[in-house]
Amino acid sequence: MRKELGYLTLGLTPLLLITLAQGPLLRYQTSFSQAKRQYLDALQETRKELADLGHTLRGLPSITPDSQTLASAGRALNGFIVPGRIDHIAIYDQECNLVANSDQGMPLSTACPVNSMKSVTVPRFQWRSSSHSKNYEYVAPLVSAGDKSYYLLASNFINAQWLFHHPDFKQSMEQLNLVLGSPATGKLIYREDGASGQADLSSLSSQHPLLRFFPNLIQSAPLDFRALTAVALLLLFLCVWKVVRELSRKREAIQIAIKKLHAWADELVPEGGGRTELKFTKKGAIDIQVLQDRMSRLVKTNLESTERTEHEKKLLQQQMVRLESRFLEAQAEQTFMAKARSMHQQMHSFAEAYIGKLAESQSLGEDLSHLTTHEIVRPAQKIMDMMNRWHQELDEVSMRKFVRSLSERVDQNGVSELDESINFLMDSGAALSNAAINITMLTQRLLGDLQENTSMAKHWFHMMGHDNTIGKNLLNLLKDAQSLIEIQDQAIRYENVVEGSTLVDHLRIPTSTLTSALFHCQMALVENAIDSHVKHMGISNQLRVRDGKVILVSSLKAEMVDELLLQKDFSPKADQHMSLALQMLQGFPIRVTKLPALNGVHAIALMWDEEPEVEDDNYQPLPKPVAQQRQRERNLD
């Protein structure tokens, strides 16, 4: 309907504007005509006053052909001055010399008011401009005697005082923006016939903004709106025709749409529901009840389908919830199984070495027990028995007699009991000292084995789901992973080119999980070398930072023929370790990639982001020296 309303608005707006503008425009035209008439009446009144003044002055006794008498007539002339009506009176001789002048008035100029006073034979009116106003003047012969003639000049200044005596015209000037004496300003309303200079001074024009659009307002004949009205009516008829045409097209389009809707409703009605024909009347009306029946049946069918769909949706949502629960359970079980497999591989890889460590610990315990029993307890008991005997004898005799008695008791070899006791104490002290040293050494070995066994037991305990710590220092994690391999084989050389301050706590990976993953990555290289019958091998771990990514490359270095190592792929045991590493790190922001062999070197790369992807309150940025060192490494690369 917007298009039709636009057409109607377009057709009615010009006609409405013409109807509404007729009254104001005619009133403005009347106002301009009335202002012109008021201006002409004011000028006519001024002319009458000036002419009456000339007639009065001719009858004055003081006005005689004598020049001296006329020169003293200034005071008499002053009595006729009325501001706004008679502003200036002067008497000139035939040579246009000023003879008399009103006291209040000022001479307009030293120039002659007319081209030639001798040419003034009858009274006449003229316009003249001065420095302070426009003047409407009356010039007429005054008296003559012989060859001497005198002339009268009466002036009326066209200024505010003149307008004060014509209030109606003053009000019209203010309302209609009228301007006097400037024909080039605005629209010209009136101008006297005659010389161009005087005619311009008599002009009446208007600067009213309405004249820019309707310049005919100043004409005397009434404005004719019949042509505009006819054009507006023609435009209205054209717009009405367009509206009727558009409505007809829309009615046809609506009828076609209703037919299609009815046909569509018949198609959606179930079979056996009955079909009816849609008919239109001559005026284009339809039996709406038929369409309502079809749509009601269609809506009912749609509601039933919607209810069934909603019921099925709820059932599917319930099934999705159950499946998600099962999936989470299976995922947790898979994670547990991956850890169990990892722990099984670790235990299987160095079970024999671990049992050997336990047996060695047991042997060390037996050695400690033997040393304690035979080297510590028995000598100590002998020393204790001797001390008890000495103590009993000291209770009976004094110290000096006791020592002298020990020195006097000599055996068959001539050795006194005192010397024998001193030698016994010295030998026993030396034996106890040697035993203590041996026990200390055995104890240190035993403590080292127990510490390794304890660390391994803690690692396995954490692997079974009891790890709540997050791995922080990468170098320590690498050493922990390598310690698991060292239990199995002590012949591996390790080269860790990793800074001690490298942190990985922003990855949020449990310590046991990351340690196990590093173990499997390095163990895959070891198993691949063992499968190639390599006895002397080394593992190098190098850390690089590039483009915001941290890359840890673990490579195998072995002394063997390059062709043999290049032709050989990872062994099944190595692939099994790689699979476990991938499973252990699944779901964490770290990638594990097996690199191709190059120049006799197999390598595995672990890559992660240098900075956390999400803001972490517990994450701390790298220290400034470490960051500068990494930047220098990037520049060297």
Number of C-alpha atoms within 10 A of each C-alpha: 10 7 11 17 12 13 19 20 13 17 20 18 14 18 20 12 12 16 12 11 12 13 11 10 18 15 12 16 21 18 17 23 18 15 23 20 14 18 21 14 14 18 15 12 14 21 19 12 16 23 18 11 17 21 12 11 17 15 11 10 7 15 20 18 16 14 15 11 14 19 15 15 19 19 14 17 22 17 11 17 20 12 15 19 21 20 23 26 27 22 25 22 21 18 13 19 14 18 19 23 24 22 17 17 17 12 15 17 9 9 11 14 16 14 10 11 21 15 9 15 11 8 14 13 15 17 18 18 16 10 7 9 13 19 22 22 24 23 25 22 23 22 17 15 10 6 6 13 17 27 23 22 21 24 28 27 23 21 14 12 14 19 18 12 14 17 12 15 22 18 14 18 20 10 12 18 14 25 19 21 19 17 20 10 14 18 19 19 19 19 18 13 10 10 9 11 12 18 17 20 22 24 18 24 25 22 15 13 12 13 15 11 8 12 12 14 22 23 13 11 11 13 15 10 12 10 9 13 17 12 13 21 16 14 20 21 15 16 21 18 14 16 19 13 13 15 14 12 12 13 14 13 12 13 16 12 12 16 17 12 15 21 17 14 20 21 12 16 17 12 9 6 10 9 15 11 10 14 13 11 8 7 6 11 11 15 11 12 9 16 20 12 12 24 19 13 18 19 13 12 15 13 12 12 12 12 12 12 12 12 12 12 12 12 12 12 12 12 12 12 12 12 12 12 12 12 12 12 12 12 12 12 12 13 17 16 14 19 24 15 15 26 18 13 17 21 16 12 18 17 15 13 16 20 12 13 18 16 12 15 21 13 14 18 16 12 16 20 14 14 17 16 12 12 20 20 13 13 19 14 11 14 15 12 12 13 11 12 10 13 11 10 12 15 10 10 12 10 12 9 12 17 15 11 15 15 15 13 12 15 10 6 6 8 13 16 17 18 13 15 14 11 12 16 16 12 13 19 15 12 14 19 14 14 18 16 11 14 22 13 13 18 17 11 15 21 13 13 18 15 12 17 18 12 15 19 12 14 21 22 14 18 22 14 14 13 16 11 13 17 21 19 16 21 18 16 20 19 17 20 22 19 17 23 20 16 19 16 13 9 11 15 14 15 12 16 14 16 15 12 14 16 18 21 19 23 21 16 22 19 21 28 22 24 24 27 24 23 24 28 28 28 24 28 29 24 22 23 24 15 15 15 10 14 13 14 18 18 22 16 20 16 18 16 18 15 8 10 13 17 20 20 21 24 23 24 21 18 11 16 10 15 10 11 20 15 9 13 14 21 17 13 17 23 19 19 25 24 18 22 25 19 17 24 18 13 10 12 15 16 15 21 14 16 14 12 19 11 11 17 16 24 22 21 18 17 18 19 19 19 17 16 10 7 9 9 7 7 15 11 11 14 10 9 9 14 12 12 12 17 14 11 13 13 9 7 9
